[in-house]
């Protein structure tokens, strides 16, 4: 799958929030860590792939947190 557009990301968020019961709380610290991870890497920590019926989004574990 190519790089997702803003509309793609909004649609994915709507589906995930709906699946979670309609509300998700995210702290400012979590947002900041997602935008500016420790170590300064700005590379995406997730991958997207097409499936026969839609897409699969996979979050990659942060090796610094698995210690």
DODO-328708 format. One record per residue: residue in one letter; x, y, z of N, C-alpha, C, CB in turn. Coordinates in Angstrom, 3 decimals, padded with zeros to 6 digits, always signed. Glycine has a CB too. Layout:
N
A | X | Y | Z | X | Y | Z | X | Y | Z | X | Y | Z
...
END
This chain:
67
X | +000.855 | -001.177 | +000.000 | +000.000 | +000.000 | +000.000 | +000.895 | +001.233 | +000.000 | -000.970 | +000.002 | +001.229
X | +000.514 | +002.214 | -000.778 | +001.287 | +003.449 | -000.820 | +001.099 | +004.231 | +000.473 | +000.877 | +004.305 | -002.032
X | +001.812 | +005.321 | +000.604 | +001.713 | +006.175 | +001.798 | +000.258 | +006.611 | +001.987 | +002.652 | +007.425 | +001.674
X | -000.327 | +006.413 | +003.180 | -001.738 | +006.767 | +003.387 | -001.944 | +008.276 | +003.361 | -002.241 | +006.199 | +004.716
X | -003.058 | +008.685 | +002.779 | -003.410 | +010.101 | +002.752 | -004.017 | +010.495 | +004.098 | -004.398 | +010.407 | +001.588
X | -004.208 | +011.795 | +004.297 | -004.873 | +012.269 | +005.527 | -006.271 | +011.664 | +005.637 | -004.959 | +013.824 | +005.545
X | -006.985 | +011.557 | +004.513 | -008.330 | +010.976 | +004.522 | -008.267 | +009.498 | +004.915 | -009.004 | +011.138 | +003.135
X | -007.265 | +008.764 | +004.428 | -007.097 | +007.360 | +004.807 | -006.883 | +007.239 | +006.314 | -005.911 | +006.728 | +004.044
X | -006.020 | +008.089 | +006.862 | -005.704 | +008.035 | +008.287 | -006.928 | +008.381 | +009.128 | -004.549 | +008.987 | +008.616
X | -007.683 | +009.395 | +008.717 | -008.908 | +009.745 | +009.443 | -009.898 | +008.581 | +009.426 | -009.557 | +011.005 | +008.832
X | -010.046 | +007.917 | +008.277 | -010.967 | +006.784 | +008.177 | -010.512 | +005.640 | +009.083 | -011.072 | +006.298 | +006.715
X | -009.203 | +005.357 | +009.109 | -008.688 | +004.298 | +009.980 | -008.937 | +004.637 | +011.442 | -007.186 | +004.077 | +009.737
X | -008.729 | +005.904 | +011.803 | -008.961 | +006.315 | +013.188 | -010.430 | +006.153 | +013.564 | -008.521 | +007.772 | +013.397
X | -011.348 | +006.521 | +012.677 | -012.768 | +006.378 | +012.956 | -013.138 | +004.920 | +013.203 | -013.591 | +006.941 | +011.806
X | -012.613 | +004.010 | +012.380 | -012.907 | +002.585 | +012.557 | -012.359 | +002.097 | +013.893 | -012.311 | +001.755 | +011.398
X | -011.112 | +002.452 | +014.217 | -010.505 | +001.982 | +015.466 | -011.213 | +002.558 | +016.690 | -009.023 | +002.353 | +015.504
X | -011.595 | +003.831 | +016.647 | -012.307 | +004.436 | +017.772 | -013.670 | +003.778 | +017.939 | -012.465 | +005.959 | +017.566
X | -014.339 | +003.519 | +016.831 | -015.630 | +002.826 | +016.907 | -015.469 | +001.443 | +017.533 | -016.258 | +002.703 | +015.506
X | -014.441 | +000.699 | +017.129 | -014.184 | -000.635 | +017.688 | -013.888 | -000.571 | +019.187 | -013.011 | -001.300 | +016.955
X | -013.285 | +000.524 | +019.627 | -012.918 | +000.675 | +021.038 | -014.088 | +001.177 | +021.888 | -011.739 | +001.634 | +021.171
X | -015.255 | +001.285 | +021.312 | -016.421 | +001.699 | +022.080 | -016.785 | +003.162 | +021.922 | -016.193 | +001.414 | +023.507
X | -016.128 | +003.873 | +021.031 | -016.504 | +005.251 | +020.740 | -015.643 | +006.324 | +021.376 | -017.877 | +005.461 | +021.157
X | -014.703 | +005.933 | +022.221 | -013.833 | +006.936 | +022.841 | -012.472 | +006.321 | +023.156 | -014.480 | +007.506 | +024.128
X | -011.429 | +007.096 | +022.926 | -010.065 | +006.708 | +023.278 | -009.412 | +007.928 | +023.902 | -009.252 | +006.190 | +022.025
X | -008.802 | +007.756 | +025.063 | -008.095 | +008.868 | +025.704 | -006.600 | +008.690 | +025.484 | -008.426 | +008.947 | +027.228
X | -005.951 | +009.751 | +025.025 | -004.512 | +009.748 | +024.765 | -003.919 | +010.950 | +025.479 | -004.196 | +009.785 | +023.224
X | -002.902 | +010.692 | +026.290 | -002.291 | +011.798 | +027.037 | -001.376 | +012.618 | +026.127 | -001.496 | +011.260 | +028.251
X | -001.107 | +013.839 | +026.554 | -000.162 | +014.678 | +025.814 | +001.211 | +014.012 | +025.750 | -000.049 | +016.073 | +026.467
X | +001.614 | +013.331 | +026.828 | +002.911 | +012.647 | +026.850 | +002.965 | +011.544 | +025.787 | +003.180 | +012.051 | +028.248
X | +001.862 | +010.785 | +025.646 | +001.825 | +009.733 | +024.629 | +001.897 | +010.318 | +023.216 | +000.552 | +008.893 | +024.784
X | +001.178 | +011.413 | +022.997 | +001.230 | +012.068 | +021.687 | +002.638 | +012.563 | +021.379 | +000.238 | +013.237 | +021.632
X | +003.266 | +013.197 | +022.368 | +004.609 | +013.726 | +022.167 | +005.595 | +012.595 | +021.865 | +005.064 | +014.517 | +023.405
X | +005.490 | +011.489 | +022.607 | +006.380 | +010.351 | +022.387 | +006.180 | +009.757 | +021.000 | +006.151 | +009.281 | +023.454
X | +004.940 | +009.724 | +020.520 | +004.666 | +009.196 | +019.181 | +005.222 | +010.114 | +018.099 | +003.161 | +009.006 | +018.982
X | +005.161 | +011.428 | +018.342 | +005.656 | +012.385 | +017.353 | +007.171 | +012.523 | +017.395 | +005.016 | +013.739 | +017.575
X | +007.745 | +012.480 | +018.591 | +009.180 | +012.703 | +018.778 | +009.749 | +011.596 | +019.663 | +009.451 | +014.106 | +019.405
X | +009.896 | +010.384 | +019.137 | +010.361 | +009.281 | +019.980 | +011.763 | +009.522 | +020.522 | +010.333 | +007.982 | +019.199
X | +012.041 | +008.934 | +021.666 | +013.370 | +009.039 | +022.267 | +014.400 | +008.550 | +021.261 | +013.459 | +008.223 | +023.593
X | +015.506 | +009.196 | +021.194 | +016.532 | +008.837 | +020.218 | +016.436 | +009.663 | +018.954 | +016.432 | +007.377 | +019.873
X | +015.341 | +010.421 | +018.798 | +015.221 | +011.327 | +017.671 | +014.787 | +010.712 | +016.359 | +016.485 | +011.981 | +017.468
X | +014.487 | +009.430 | +016.324 | +014.077 | +008.793 | +015.077 | +012.667 | +009.235 | +014.719 | +014.152 | +007.254 | +015.192
X | +012.491 | +009.694 | +013.486 | +011.156 | +010.099 | +013.052 | +010.560 | +009.088 | +012.086 | +011.205 | +011.477 | +012.399
X | +011.165 | +007.912 | +011.983 | +010.637 | +006.905 | +011.071 | +009.375 | +006.294 | +011.657 | +011.686 | +005.812 | +010.790
X | +008.483 | +005.890 | +010.778 | +007.219 | +005.292 | +011.210 | +007.486 | +003.986 | +011.931 | +006.280 | +005.060 | +010.012
X | +006.750 | +003.764 | +013.002 | +006.892 | +002.534 | +013.755 | +005.735 | +001.584 | +013.470 | +006.977 | +002.833 | +015.245
X | +005.142 | +001.727 | +012.278 | +004.075 | +000.825 | +011.885 | +004.188 | +000.540 | +010.395 | +002.690 | +001.418 | +012.232
X | +003.574 | -000.548 | +009.979 | +003.505 | -000.869 | +008.556 | +002.048 | -001.122 | +008.198 | +004.396 | -002.109 | +008.204
X | +001.748 | -000.897 | +006.942 | +000.416 | -001.165 | +006.427 | +000.555 | -002.086 | +005.236 | -000.326 | +000.146 | +006.043
X | -000.351 | -003.040 | +005.145 | -000.354 | -003.912 | +003.977 | -001.791 | -004.177 | +003.565 | +000.392 | -005.243 | +004.267
X | -001.980 | -004.357 | +002.277 | -003.308 | -004.680 | +001.778 | -003.598 | -006.146 | +002.017 | -003.435 | -004.341 | +000.284
X | -004.830 | -006.438 | +002.341 | -005.295 | -007.811 | +002.470 | -006.388 | -008.010 | +001.419 | -005.823 | -008.117 | +003.931
X | -006.899 | -009.213 | +001.324 | -007.946 | -009.469 | +000.326 | -009.230 | -008.700 | +000.627 | -008.249 | -010.961 | +000.257
X | -009.432 | -008.325 | +001.914 | -010.671 | -007.639 | +002.272 | -010.476 | -006.241 | +002.842 | -011.416 | -008.459 | +003.254
X | -009.244 | -005.722 | +002.843 | -009.005 | -004.380 | +003.392 | -007.536 | -004.118 | +003.624 | -009.760 | -004.196 | +004.690
X | -007.181 | -003.699 | +004.834 | -005.784 | -003.416 | +005.162 | -005.447 | -004.007 | +006.527 | -005.511 | -001.889 | +005.149
X | -004.163 | -004.205 | +006.762 | -003.658 | -004.629 | +008.072 | -002.642 | -003.581 | +008.504 | -003.015 | -006.085 | +008.022
X | -002.811 | -003.061 | +009.713 | -001.876 | -002.090 | +010.287 | -001.172 | -002.797 | +011.431 | -002.610 | -000.767 | +010.777
X | +000.145 | -002.791 | +011.403 | +000.910 | -003.494 | +012.426 | +001.872 | -002.514 | +013.088 | +001.679 | -004.702 | +011.818
X | +001.781 | -002.439 | +014.412 | +002.672 | -001.595 | +015.193 | +003.920 | -002.390 | +015.520 | +001.981 | -001.085 | +016.487
X | +005.069 | -001.799 | +015.307 | +006.340 | -002.451 | +015.624 | +006.723 | -002.127 | +017.055 | +007.458 | -002.006 | +014.645
X | +007.140 | -003.138 | +017.779 | +007.539 | -002.939 | +019.172 | +008.769 | -002.043 | +019.242 | +007.821 | -004.293 | +019.859
X | +008.799 | -001.224 | +020.263 | +009.946 | -000.350 | +020.519 | +010.945 | -001.154 | +021.324 | +009.528 | +000.969 | +021.277
X | +012.100 | -001.515 | +020.758 | +013.053 | -002.357 | +021.481 | +013.543 | -001.748 | +022.783 | +014.224 | -002.647 | +020.609
X | +013.511 | -000.404 | +022.918 | +013.945 | +000.233 | +024.163 | +012.981 | -000.081 | +025.297 | +014.063 | +001.750 | +023.978
X | +011.727 | -000.378 | +024.983 | +010.729 | -000.627 | +026.034 | +010.618 | -002.100 | +026.401 | +009.373 | -000.118 | +025.593
X | +011.277 | -002.984 | +025.674 | +011.171 | -004.406 | +025.947 | +012.213 | -004.908 | +026.914 | +011.267 | -005.168 | +024.686
X | +013.019 | -004.043 | +027.466 | +014.076 | -004.445 | +028.409 | +013.526 | -004.665 | +029.776 | +015.172 | -003.409 | +028.469
END
